[in-house]
């Protein structure tokens, strides 16, 4: 059944829309020759974004790679490897009945908490660009914050779909999730990582929203969250400069405003149809992190407004189809999982693109499926496997 955006919103805001028990439980999915349209749409959209990412990583990184490593394919090969690992994880998660993931929520949350503490230990966490966000295992590094996203996703879905928990019981249901958000937010800000803090807080808020929390309560929590984010943004000198750089990047064009200015120049250079694939000027040393945080600027410069808008449309397709999957999921746990993954991808893409366009402060979060990344790409594809898992059963 096709739903308009208005109908979709109303369905999600029905009383206990995502936590109300179904009258009849559906049997676990059994593979058949026929795939759900939502499954096919979600799979095709993610594949298009991932292939776009592979091509754009090559274009955005080749100049710097040739200078730094004498190898224009350096980051491309790594992106292909990480994409392959992520694809295996995605397909593996997709094939296992998602209901079994409920048993892992507590372990995942505990593991994420420990990793977020370990990364802060002197001599253990790997620092880069002023942040201690990485742990290393041999030649490989990963970000515990990506594990934290998955853990929060699983725990919120499990917690809010348990029998006997009512969404309007603030002390029993809402307060524990607020405590979890505060604890993980504190650990993440110690790295510091404001971007992931915002994403996790948004995931928890969206879980409460989709579970049917009264809007006035949610509005109060949201207002508190926005105020807290504002205070955190102004609490450190470099974050304050980044925020001020959004308002007026030309006040410090050679320092805090440099990335915002160069990203804007790249986007404007692209025009409607772009300079052509591989013809970016910004990647020639003007735009730092062109293959990671600012890859969307290279997309806009080389593929133009049409290509940049197409990327946004693909994310919107994921958003609409993901929420439709949540509406039609077999049970409350599946509904909250699908909604959580969808919000994760939408919020992260919004934060990244907003920073590139100079609408939001730069937080260092990658563009899902498109930016170069190791643990971030694998974690995103693993979470997407959960969404595809639920979509197969709708």
C-alpha positions, 0 to 999 in steps of 0.5 A: 500500500502506498502512503503519502507523507501526511498519511505516513506521519499520522500512522507513526503518531497514532497512540502506541503506533509502534509499541502496540501489540499486533492482534496476530503475530506474523510467522518468521520470514521464509525466503521466497522468490518474491521480494518486498518492493520496499526491500528492493527499493532500499537495496537499490538506493543504497547500492547507487549511493555506495557506487557513487561513493566509490567513484567520488572517493577516487575523484576526490582523493586521487590528487592528494594520494598521488602526491602523498603516496605516489599512488592515485588509487590508494584510498580507492582500494581501501574504500573497495575493501571496506565496502566489501567487508560492509557488504558481507556484514550487511548481507549476513545481518539481513539473512538472520532473523532480526528478532534474534538481535534482541538478545544482543542489545545488553551486551552491545550496550555494555561493550560500547560503553567500555570502548568509549571509556577505553578510547579516552585512556592516555596511550590507548586511544589514537588521536588525530585532528585534535580528537581521540576517537580511534582504537587500533588493532594491529594495522586496523583502526576503528571508532567506538562511536560507531559501535555506540550507534548500533548499541543504542539502536538495538537497546532502544528498540528492545527496551521500548518494545518490552511487555509491561513498559508504557511510554507515558511512564516517565520514571520507568521508561523515559528516564532510563533512556535519558540517562543512557543518552547523557552518559554516552553523550558525556563520554563522546564529548570527552573525545570530543565528538559533538557530531555523533553525540547529536546523532545518538541523541536524535536516535533516542528522541526519535525512538521515543517519538515513534513509540508514541511519547506525548508531543508536549513531553517530547517538545520539552525534551527536544528544547532541552536537547537543543539548548544543551547542544548550543551550550556544548557548541560554545563550551570549547574555543574551537567549536565556538570558532566553528559555529561563528564561522558558519555565521561569518566565515569571512571573519577568519577566512584563512583559518576557521572559515577556510573549509566553509568558504572552499566548500561554498566555492566548490558547490558554486563552481559546479553550476547546474550540470557540473564541471565533469567527473574528475574535473574538480578544482577544490581537490587540488589542495584547496578543500581539506578532507575532500574525500571524507567530510566534504565529499558532497562538495566534490559531488556538487562541483563535478556533477552539478546541482542536478547530481547533488540533488539526486544524492539528496533525493536518494536519501529521501527515498531511504527515509520515506521507504524506511519509515514505510517499512517501520509502519508495516513491520511484523512487530514492535521490535522490528518497527523501532529498529527500522525507524531507528536505522532510517533516522540514523541515516537521515540525521547523519546525512543532514548534518554532513550536507548542512555543514558542507553548505554552510548551514550547520557547524562542521562536526566531522561526521561522514556522508553515509555510504558516500564518504571514505571510511572504514568502521563508519562505512561498515557500521552503517552497512551493518545497520542497513542490513537490519533495515533490509531484514525488516523490509524483507518481512513486510 
